[in-house]
């Protein structure tokens, strides 16, 4: 019975190569037949590294991998995630739960309607290829400062797909109630290949260890595993 359900639930995943999309895949694959992973190149500093990591993850799970180039999104994004003339925001680990500082940090790496764009593109694939689900790495920790990671956002975009598609795919976020530490804990329990991930804002060869994404990743590993050795960080 479970196998029949899985065969019916042909699905697509948004795969950035980061912790959340990797673990979402590792969790969702048990119930869904995920056959396609979409990675987006919108000129982000770490695009090359994200694509490399995503390709390796897709190969590990035997999933087709497609890179979608969004030149126009690169052109209209003025913040530091894409615009290398702008400095990436710098925080200390002790500041990660300070709403004033993290809201400012989020604005400085904001990409216009990024998750809305990504999910609508995935919905186009779903409508064409009959995918019933779109897997998305939204999580509770980032929803605090990024509203397009929230439950409300997912509810609203699912409602819109009722009108904008014939297939009416359902966006699901396996980590929607998870912190980063919860995510690492589950990944370790399920033996998800964490060494394949890439969660840094920079284009350095290994995780810089200083950007907010790296700081959250390091804290998660320290809280869930007691060390950060499973992912390489610049010393």
Residue pairs with C-beta under 8 A, 6 or more apart in sequence:
5 31
6 31
6 32
6 33
7 33
8 33
8 132
9 31
9 32
9 33
9 132
9 133
10 32
10 33
10 35
10 129
10 130
10 131
10 132
11 28
11 32
11 33
11 34
11 35
11 131
11 132
11 133
11 134
11 135
12 34
12 35
12 36
12 37
12 38
12 122
12 125
12 126
12 129
12 131
12 133
12 134
12 135
12 169
13 21
13 24
13 25
13 28
13 34
13 36
13 37
13 38
13 63
13 134
13 135
13 136
14 21
14 37
14 38
14 40
14 118
14 119
14 122
14 134
14 135
14 136
14 137
15 21
15 22
15 25
15 37
15 38
15 39
15 54
15 57
15 58
15 65
16 39
16 40
16 50
16 54
16 137
17 39
17 49
17 50
17 51
17 52
17 53
17 54
17 56
17 57
17 196
17 197
17 198
17 199
18 50
18 53
18 137
18 197
18 198
18 199
18 213
19 180
19 183
19 184
19 187
19 194
19 197
19 199
19 217
19 220
20 137
20 138
20 139
20 142
20 175
20 183
21 54
21 137
22 57
22 187
22 192
22 193
22 194
22 196
22 197
23 137
23 174
23 175
23 183
23 184
23 186
23 187
23 192
24 135
24 136
24 137
24 173
24 174
24 175
25 34
25 37
25 57
25 61
25 63
25 135
26 187
26 190
26 192
27 174
27 175
27 186
27 190
28 34
28 133
28 135
28 172
28 174
29 61
32 133
32 135
34 61
34 63
34 135
35 63
35 64
35 131
36 63
36 64
36 65
36 66
36 125
36 129
36 131
37 54
37 57
37 58
37 63
37 64
37 65
37 66
38 66
38 68
38 118
38 121
38 122
38 125
39 50
39 51
39 54
39 55
39 65
39 66
39 67
39 68
40 67
40 68
40 69
40 70
40 118
40 121
41 47
41 51
41 67
41 68
41 69
41 70
42 69
42 70
42 73
42 74
42 77
42 82
42 111
42 114
43 70
43 71
43 73
43 74
43 75
43 77
43 82
44 50
44 81
44 82
44 111
45 81
45 82
45 84
45 88
45 201
45 202
45 203
46 198
46 200
46 201
46 202
46 203
47 203
48 203
49 198
49 200
49 203
50 198
51 67
52 198
53 196
53 197
53 198
54 65
54 67
55 65
56 196
57 193
57 196
57 197
58 64
58 65
59 65
60 193
60 196
68 121
70 117
73 111
73 112
73 114
73 117
74 82
76 112
77 83
77 111
77 112
78 86
79 86
79 107
79 108
79 109
79 110
79 111
80 86
80 87
80 88
80 89
80 108
80 109
81 88
81 109
81 110
81 111
81 201
82 111
86 108
88 108
88 109
88 201
88 202
88 211
89 104
89 105
89 108
89 109
89 211
89 212
90 210
90 211
91 101
91 102
91 105
91 212
91 215
92 215
93 215
93 218
93 219
95 101
95 102
96 102
96 212
96 215
96 216
96 219
99 144
99 145
102 144
102 145
102 212
103 145
105 145
105 212
106 145
106 146
109 201
109 212
113 148
114 148
115 136
115 138
115 148
115 149
115 153
116 148
116 157
119 134
119 136
119 157
119 171
120 164
122 131
122 134
122 169
123 134
123 161
123 164
123 165
123 169
125 131
126 132
126 134
126 165
126 167
126 169
127 165
127 166
127 167
127 169
130 167
131 167
131 169
132 167
132 169
132 170
133 169
133 170
133 171
133 172
134 169
134 170
134 171
134 172
135 172
135 173
135 174
136 154
136 171
136 172
136 173
137 173
137 175
138 148
138 149
138 150
138 153
138 154
138 173
138 175
138 176
139 149
139 173
139 175
139 176
139 178
139 179
139 180
139 183
140 175
140 176
140 177
140 178
140 179
141 178
141 179
141 180
141 216
142 149
143 149
143 150
143 151
143 176
147 153
151 176
154 171
154 172
154 173
154 176
157 171
158 170
158 171
161 168
161 169
161 170
161 171
162 168
175 182
175 183
178 186
179 220
180 216
180 217
180 219
180 220
181 219
181 220
181 223
181 224
182 224
183 220
184 194
184 220
184 221
184 223
184 224
184 225
185 224
185 225
186 192
187 194
188 194
188 224
188 225
194 230
194 231
195 230
195 231
197 231
198 207
199 207
199 213
199 214
199 217
199 231
200 206
200 207
200 208
200 211
200 213
200 214
201 208
201 211
201 212
201 213
201 214
202 208
202 211
204 234
206 232
206 233
206 234
207 214
207 217
207 231
207 232
207 233
207 234
208 214
208 233
208 234
209 215
209 218
209 233
209 234
209 235
210 234
214 233
217 231
218 228
218 233
221 227
221 228
221 230
221 231
222 228
